[in-house]
């Protein structure tokens, strides 16, 4: 089996910006909710679609708390099981943290 990576996509990434196409490809509706009142959000303020291999399987919200990156994930269906997914997700979170700390 080919190794799969995890990528957190920006809400306006070319894979994401056409919401109708997104829903047709991955069978779920992604919404950018930064301008949605907090009580009405389903995914989170700045939910980033979570790409695992060739499938967008969920989303992640990232925030900084006391200088430490905190990432909360949500999934359409069950979260992937196994060490491969966890390693790939941890690597993507580390990449995001390095990017944010370089700013």
N, C-alpha and C positions, 0 to 999 in steps of 0.2 A: 504494500500500500504506500502510495506517495505521501510524503510528509506534508502536513497542512500547517499553515500559519494563521495567526489571528491578527486582524487589523481592525482598529477603531476608525471608522470613517467619519469625516466631518459631515454635518447635516446638509451641506451643499456640494458634496462630492458628486462627480458625474454619475456614479452608480445610484445615487440617492435622490438627486434633485427633481427628477421626473417622478412624482409620487404615484401616478397611475401605473407607470411601467414597473416601478418598484413593487407595488401590490400584485401585479400580474406575475412577476418573476419569482417572488418569495412568499406569496400567499398570505401577507399580513400588511397592515397599514402602518406606515411610519409617519409620525407627525413631529415637526419641529415645534416645541412647546414653550420656547423662551418668552413669548408674548401672551401665553395662555395663563389665566389666573391660577395660582398654585393649587387651589382646591379642585380644579378641573383637569390637571395634568394626569396622564396615565403613565408616561414614560419618564418624565423628569424635565427639569429646566433646559438642559443642553444635552439631551440623550444622543449619544453617538452610535449609529448602527454598528453591530459587531459581526464582522465577516470571518467565518471559519472555513478555510479552504475556499470553496466556490459558493458557499451558502451564507446568506445573512440570517443568523439564527437568533438574534436578540439585540440588546443595546447595552450601553454602559454610560454611567454618569460619573464624572471625575470632579473632585474638588480638593483644594488644599486646606488642610487643618494643621495649624501650628507648624507650617513648613513641610508637612508630609502629605504626599499624594494619597488620597482615598478614592477608591474606585468601587462603585456598586454596579452589579450587572443584573440584567433581567433577560429572560429567554421566552421565546415563543415555543411552547412545549417544554420538555425536560432539558435541563442543562446537560451538555455532553459529559459523559463519564470517562474516566481514564486519565493517566498521567500525561499523555500527549497534549490533550487540550489544555490542561493546567499549566504545563510548561510553556506552551505557545501563548496563552493569555498572560502569564507572568512576564514573558519576554516583551510582549507588546506594552504592558504597563510600565516596565522598566524603560522602554524606548520613549514613551510619553513623558515619564518623569525626567529623563535626561534632557529631553527637548525643553520642558518647562523650566528646568533649573538653569539652562543655558541663557535664558532671557534676562 
